[in-house]
Amino acid sequence: MFNKLKLNVAVILTAFSLVTVTVIAPYTNMFGKHYKSSMDFTCCKGDQLYAHHYFTSNMFWVEVGSGYTVEPIGKPTPGGCNIQCDE
């Protein structure tokens, strides 16, 4: 009977831990890409306006990479583009 009780406690604790990690993981910087909008910028290339979105990639809360994703967002207003893209 005591062994069955220990097994039940172990199963319950394991299940509780898995559910907790599954629910909490999307709200932490544990895995995947995380965008930091404070480091975003826009620039023009030719006749197109681009947004550069900064991100970091994490694995177990350790930053393993970072960079920018580039998204075309339309045409600039006439005379409104004062920053040209490098590339």
C-alpha positions as CSV (number, residue, x, y, z in Angstrom):
1,M,0.0,0.0,0.0
2,F,2.8,2.4,0.8
3,N,4.5,1.8,-2.6
4,K,1.2,2.5,-4.3
5,L,0.9,5.8,-2.4
6,K,4.4,6.8,-3.4
7,L,3.7,6.0,-7.0
8,N,0.5,8.0,-7.0
9,V,2.3,11.0,-5.4
10,A,5.1,10.7,-8.1
11,V,2.6,10.6,-10.9
12,I,0.6,13.5,-9.6
13,L,3.8,15.6,-9.1
14,T,5.1,14.8,-12.6
15,A,1.7,15.6,-14.2
16,F,1.5,18.9,-12.2
17,S,5.0,19.8,-13.3
18,L,4.4,19.1,-17.0
19,V,1.1,21.1,-16.9
20,T,2.8,24.0,-15.2
21,V,5.7,24.1,-17.7
22,T,3.3,23.8,-20.6
23,V,1.2,26.7,-19.4
24,I,4.0,29.0,-18.3
25,A,6.5,28.4,-21.2
26,P,4.8,30.7,-23.7
27,Y,5.0,33.6,-21.3
28,T,8.7,33.4,-20.6
29,N,11.8,33.8,-22.7
30,M,12.6,30.1,-22.5
31,F,12.4,29.1,-26.2
32,G,12.0,30.6,-29.6
33,K,12.0,34.1,-31.1
34,H,11.1,37.0,-29.0
35,Y,10.6,40.4,-30.6
36,K,11.8,43.6,-28.9
37,S,9.8,46.5,-30.4
38,S,11.9,49.1,-28.7
39,M,14.8,48.3,-31.1
40,D,12.6,48.4,-34.3
41,F,13.3,50.9,-37.1
42,T,12.0,51.9,-40.5
43,C,13.9,53.0,-43.6
44,C,13.4,53.4,-47.4
45,K,14.9,51.5,-50.2
46,G,14.0,52.8,-53.6
47,D,10.3,53.5,-53.6
48,Q,9.5,51.1,-50.7
49,L,9.3,51.6,-47.0
50,Y,10.6,48.7,-44.8
51,A,10.2,47.9,-41.1
52,H,13.1,46.1,-39.4
53,H,11.9,44.1,-36.4
54,Y,14.6,43.1,-33.9
55,F,14.4,39.6,-32.3
56,T,16.4,37.3,-30.1
57,S,16.4,33.5,-30.1
58,N,16.5,31.7,-26.8
59,M,17.1,28.2,-25.6
60,F,16.5,27.6,-21.9
61,W,16.7,31.3,-21.2
62,V,20.1,31.6,-22.9
63,E,20.3,33.9,-25.9
64,V,21.6,31.9,-28.9
65,G,21.0,34.4,-31.6
66,S,19.6,37.8,-32.6
67,G,18.9,39.8,-35.7
68,Y,16.3,41.7,-37.7
69,T,13.4,40.5,-39.8
70,V,12.6,42.8,-42.7
71,E,9.0,43.6,-43.7
72,P,7.9,45.8,-46.6
73,I,5.1,48.0,-45.3
74,G,4.2,50.2,-48.2
75,K,5.2,53.4,-49.9
76,P,6.5,56.4,-48.0
77,T,4.7,59.7,-48.0
78,P,6.0,62.2,-50.5
79,G,9.1,63.8,-49.0
80,G,8.7,61.8,-45.9
81,C,11.5,59.3,-46.1
82,N,14.7,60.7,-44.5
83,I,16.4,57.5,-43.7
84,Q,17.7,55.2,-46.5
85,C,18.4,51.5,-45.9
86,D,22.0,50.4,-46.1
87,E,21.4,47.4,-48.4
